[in-house]
Amino acid sequence: MSSRVFQSVIVQMKDAVDRTIGVIDSDGRVVSCSDTAVVGEKWPGAVIRINSAPDSVVVVEKKTFKPLSSWSAYFDYAVFAEGDDDVARSVCIMAHVALSGAKTYYEEKHDKGTFVKNIITDNILPGDIYIRAKELHFATDVQRAVFLIRQIGRADVAVLDVLQNMFNDKQQDFVLSINETDIAVVKQVPVNIETAELIKIAQSVEDTLKAELFIKTAIGIGTVAGHLRELADAYKEAQVAIEVGKVFDTEKSILSYENLGIGRLIYQLPTTLCEIFLSEVFKKNSIDSLDQETLFTINKFFENNLNVSETSRKLFVHRNTLVYRLEKIKKLTGLDLREFDHAIIFKVALMVKKYLVSRENRMI
């Protein structure tokens, strides 16, 4: 970012305050100041103190500092005012407001990362995308994949830096902090890239974060966007992939929207429609009448492609025992799982029930 933007604001404020004000960068170097003789000085002690309290006003060597908002885990710029009293604090906060606005305006006008983040979060009008892309000399019709990396359990601010090192082509790849746990990676990819290749990239991310930071993640992958205007949809698909995965593929940590299957459709259904479906399928008895052993048998039967002999072998039971269990299920539910159509209905019903349970748990 150009220090001239900061300097122009500081010059305008200079006559309104009786304290020296300025801006330091992430190395502690003064990049702009109302006292130009100070520009170029380096204050490493301030960097350590600010990074230890990234959202606070801090005092270091009789100067008051407040970091400007940043996508990084650490600040990239901080405002300072001379003094350590209440006046200095007020001046620092006032300068922070003015310089934050200047920084945001500059980034929106000149920074490609801000532009991409505005697209995926629907923070820009569709018609403005073309105008901004032209101003930034940003290619609109190249293939880009969107990965959403969500930290599970413990969140670590260092994840952003690790990902920025992995995807370090700042002209083609963008690592964007969404919130405390979510980071989006928008990566330019070759034409006709296969889903398997995208999963390999995600696997590399997962392995790196696990090895370096011991972080557990869930990674959603949207469909490849062929144009800038499709990035927002790809990002939403990555979000859906993670949410659907939490319900139907709890063993998986990497989920592609294209591989969600019928779970994707069920996830988008209203709960009332799901409840009606279950009541229509299970007219004799509710699905809740099936005990855990029966449900385990059913799932094993599905896993082995409705093959009675193979399922009985995997369950370590006699073939006739499995047939007896299937007959029992038929009497309880009216569905014969040995018939393909009935098996499909039952499989979908199990998934719908699982979805409803997840919705109930989320509301508690």
Residue pairs with C-beta under 8 A, 6 or more apart in sequence:
1 76
1 77
1 103
1 106
1 107
1 110
1 111
2 106
3 23
3 31
3 32
5 102
5 103
5 106
6 23
6 31
6 32
6 77
6 99
6 102
6 103
7 32
8 102
9 98
9 99
9 102
10 21
10 22
10 23
10 32
10 33
10 34
10 95
10 99
11 34
13 21
13 34
13 94
13 95
13 98
14 21
14 34
17 81
17 91
17 94
17 95
19 81
19 82
19 83
19 87
19 88
19 91
20 33
20 34
20 35
20 38
20 81
20 82
21 33
21 34
21 79
21 80
21 81
21 82
21 91
21 92
21 95
22 30
22 31
22 32
22 33
22 34
22 35
22 38
22 39
22 79
22 80
23 30
23 31
23 32
23 33
23 68
23 77
23 78
23 79
23 80
23 99
24 30
24 31
24 43
24 46
24 47
24 65
24 77
24 78
24 80
25 31
25 76
25 77
26 47
26 72
26 74
26 75
26 76
26 77
27 42
27 44
27 47
28 42
28 43
28 44
28 45
28 46
28 47
29 40
29 41
29 42
29 43
30 38
30 39
30 40
30 41
30 42
30 43
31 39
31 77
32 39
33 39
43 60
43 61
43 63
45 60
45 61
46 60
46 61
46 63
46 65
46 78
46 80
49 58
49 60
49 65
50 58
50 60
50 65
50 67
50 75
50 78
51 74
51 75
54 67
54 74
54 75
55 67
56 66
57 64
57 65
57 66
57 89
57 92
57 93
58 64
58 65
58 66
59 65
59 84
62 82
62 83
62 84
63 80
63 81
63 82
63 83
63 84
63 88
64 80
64 81
64 83
64 84
64 88
64 89
64 91
64 92
65 78
65 79
65 80
65 92
66 78
66 79
66 80
66 92
66 93
66 96
67 75
67 77
67 78
67 79
68 75
68 76
68 77
68 78
68 79
68 96
68 99
68 100
68 103
69 100
69 103
70 76
70 77
71 113
71 117
71 160
71 176
71 177
72 160
72 161
72 164
72 177
73 157
73 158
73 159
73 160
73 161
74 157
74 161
77 99
77 103
79 92
79 95
79 96
79 99
80 92
81 88
81 89
81 91
81 92
81 95
82 88
83 91
107 113
107 114
108 114
108 115
108 118
109 135
110 136
112 136
112 138
112 170
112 171
112 174
113 170
113 174
113 176
115 124
115 132
115 133
115 136
115 138
116 174
116 176
116 186
116 231
117 123
117 174
117 176
117 184
118 124
119 129
119 228
119 229
119 231
119 232
120 146
120 176
120 184
120 186
120 231
120 232
120 234
120 235
121 178
121 232
121 235
122 232
124 132
126 229
129 140
129 228
129 229
130 140
132 138
133 139
133 140
133 228
138 228
140 227
140 228
141 226
141 227
141 228
142 188
143 188
143 189
143 190
143 191
143 193
143 224
143 225
143 226
144 186
144 187
144 188
144 189
144 224
144 225
144 231
144 234
145 186
145 187
145 189
145 193
145 198
145 201
145 221
145 222
145 224
145 225
145 234
146 184
146 185
146 186
146 187
146 221
146 222
146 225
146 231
146 234
146 235
146 237
146 238
147 184
147 185
147 187
147 198
147 201
147 202
147 205
147 219
147 220
147 221
147 238
148 178
148 182
148 183
148 184
148 185
148 219
148 220
148 221
148 222
148 235
148 238
148 239
148 241
148 242
149 159
149 163
149 182
149 183
149 184
149 185
149 205
149 209
149 217
149 219
150 181
150 182
150 217
150 218
150 219
150 220
150 242
151 159
151 181
151 182
151 215
151 216
151 217
152 216
152 217
152 218
153 216
154 215
154 216
155 180
155 181
155 215
156 213
156 215
158 213
159 183
159 209
159 213
159 215
160 175
160 177
160 183
162 208
162 209
162 212
162 213
163 175
163 183
163 185
163 205
164 175
166 204
166 205
166 208
167 173
167 174
167 175
167 185
167 187
169 188
172 187
172 188
173 185
173 186
173 187
173 188
174 184
174 185
174 186
174 187
175 183
175 184
175 185
176 183
176 184
176 185
176 186
177 183
178 184
184 235
184 238
185 205
186 231
187 201
189 197
189 198
189 224
193 224
195 221
195 256
195 258
195 259
198 221
198 224
198 256
199 221
199 254
199 256
202 219
202 221
202 254
203 254
205 217
205 219
206 217
206 219
206 253
206 254
209 215
209 217
210 216
210 217
216 253
217 253
218 242
218 245
218 246
218 253
218 254
218 255
219 242
219 253
219 254
219 255
220 237
220 238
220 239
220 240
220 241
220 242
220 245
220 255
220 256
220 257
221 238
221 241
221 254
221 255
221 256
221 257
221 258
222 233
222 234
222 235
222 236
222 237
222 238
222 241
222 257
223 233
223 234
223 237
223 257
223 258
224 234
225 231
225 233
225 234
237 257
238 257
240 257
240 260
240 264
240 267
241 255
241 256
241 257
241 260
242 255
243 267
244 255
244 260
244 263
244 264
244 267
245 252
245 255
245 260
246 358
247 263
247 267
247 354
247 355
247 358
248 260
248 263
248 266
248 351
248 354
248 355
249 255
249 263
257 264
260 267
262 348
262 351
263 351
263 355
266 274
266 348
266 351
266 352
266 355
267 355
269 352
269 355
271 356
271 359
274 352
274 355
274 356
275 356
277 349
277 352
278 286
278 287
278 349
278 352
278 353
278 356
281 287
281 333
281 335
281 345
281 346
281 349
282 333
282 334
282 349
283 334
284 332
284 333
284 334
285 332
285 333
287 333
287 349
287 350
287 353
289 332
290 298
290 329
290 332
290 333
294 325
294 328
294 329
295 350
297 311
297 315
297 322
297 325
297 329
298 329
298 337
298 346
298 350
299 350
300 311
300 314
300 315
301 308
301 311
301 322
301 326
301 337
302 343
302 347
303 311
303 314
304 310
304 311
304 314
306 337
306 338
306 340
306 343
308 319
308 322
308 323
308 326
308 338
309 319
311 322
312 318
312 319
312 321
312 322
315 322
326 336
326 337
326 338
329 335
329 337
330 336
330 337
333 346
335 342
335 343
335 345
335 346
336 342
337 343
337 346
